[in-house]
Amino acid sequence: MTKEDEGRDLSQLIPFYLNGTISPADRARLEKALPASPRLLEELAAARSLAALVREGASALSPDDGPESRLHKVVARIDALRTARDDGD
């Protein structure tokens, strides 16, 4: 496996790393590679940011909303939060 293939493979583990469903062996591989890979660190930061936006967007939901309504509310909330964050940079 080339270094590029290994990096791609490890980047696919990031969502599992963030939600705690990664295997101990894969966690160890990813954590070992992170300090040496700016690209992996950037991907991890982006995934964390996206997860935070989704959590914040989901907080605007009501249990009475249907699936389509919930989706539209989450997307609108994420867009508003992203715009606010971009304007603050």
C-alpha positions as CSV (number, residue, x, y, z in Angstrom):
1,M,0.0,0.0,0.0
2,T,1.4,3.4,-0.9
3,K,1.6,6.3,1.6
4,E,-1.2,8.0,-0.4
5,D,-3.4,4.9,-0.1
6,E,-2.7,4.6,3.6
7,G,-3.7,8.2,4.1
8,R,-6.9,7.7,2.2
9,D,-7.6,4.6,4.2
10,L,-7.0,6.4,7.4
11,S,-9.2,9.4,6.4
12,Q,-12.1,7.0,6.0
13,L,-11.7,6.2,9.7
14,I,-12.3,9.7,10.9
15,P,-16.1,9.6,11.2
16,F,-15.8,6.4,13.2
17,Y,-13.1,8.0,15.4
18,L,-15.4,10.9,16.1
19,N,-18.4,8.9,17.0
20,G,-16.6,6.4,19.1
21,T,-17.3,3.3,16.9
22,I,-13.7,2.8,15.7
23,S,-11.9,-0.4,16.6
24,P,-9.0,-0.1,19.1
25,A,-6.5,-1.2,16.4
26,D,-7.8,1.4,13.9
27,R,-7.9,4.1,16.6
28,A,-4.2,3.4,17.4
29,R,-3.3,3.5,13.7
30,L,-5.1,6.8,13.2
31,E,-3.8,8.5,16.3
32,K,-0.2,7.4,15.4
33,A,-0.6,8.9,11.9
34,L,-2.3,12.2,12.9
35,P,0.7,14.1,14.2
36,A,2.7,13.4,11.1
37,S,-0.1,14.2,8.6
38,P,-1.3,17.8,8.2
39,R,-3.9,16.6,5.7
40,L,-5.4,14.1,8.2
41,L,-5.4,16.8,10.8
42,E,-7.2,19.1,8.5
43,E,-9.8,16.4,7.6
44,L,-10.3,15.7,11.3
45,A,-10.8,19.4,12.1
46,A,-13.3,19.7,9.2
47,A,-15.2,16.6,10.3
48,R,-15.4,18.0,13.9
49,S,-16.7,21.3,12.6
50,L,-19.3,19.6,10.4
51,A,-20.4,17.4,13.4
52,A,-20.8,20.5,15.5
53,L,-22.9,22.2,12.8
54,V,-25.1,19.2,12.6
55,R,-25.6,19.1,16.4
56,E,-26.3,22.8,16.5
57,G,-28.7,22.5,13.6
58,A,-30.5,19.5,15.2
59,S,-31.2,21.5,18.3
60,A,-33.8,23.5,16.3
61,L,-35.9,20.5,15.7
62,S,-39.3,19.6,17.1
63,P,-40.4,16.1,17.7
64,D,-43.6,17.0,15.7
65,D,-41.6,17.8,12.6
66,G,-41.7,15.2,9.7
67,P,-38.5,14.0,8.1
68,E,-38.6,16.4,5.2
69,S,-39.3,19.4,7.6
70,R,-36.5,18.3,9.9
71,L,-34.0,18.0,7.0
72,H,-34.9,21.5,5.8
73,K,-34.6,22.9,9.3
74,V,-31.2,21.3,9.8
75,V,-29.9,22.5,6.5
76,A,-31.1,26.0,7.1
77,R,-29.6,26.1,10.6
78,I,-26.3,24.8,9.3
79,D,-26.3,27.4,6.5
80,A,-27.0,30.1,9.1
81,L,-24.3,28.9,11.5
82,R,-21.8,28.6,8.7
83,T,-22.6,32.1,7.4
84,A,-22.3,33.5,11.0
85,R,-18.9,31.8,11.5
86,D,-17.6,32.9,8.1
87,D,-18.7,36.5,8.8
88,G,-16.8,36.3,12.1
89,D,-13.5,35.2,10.6
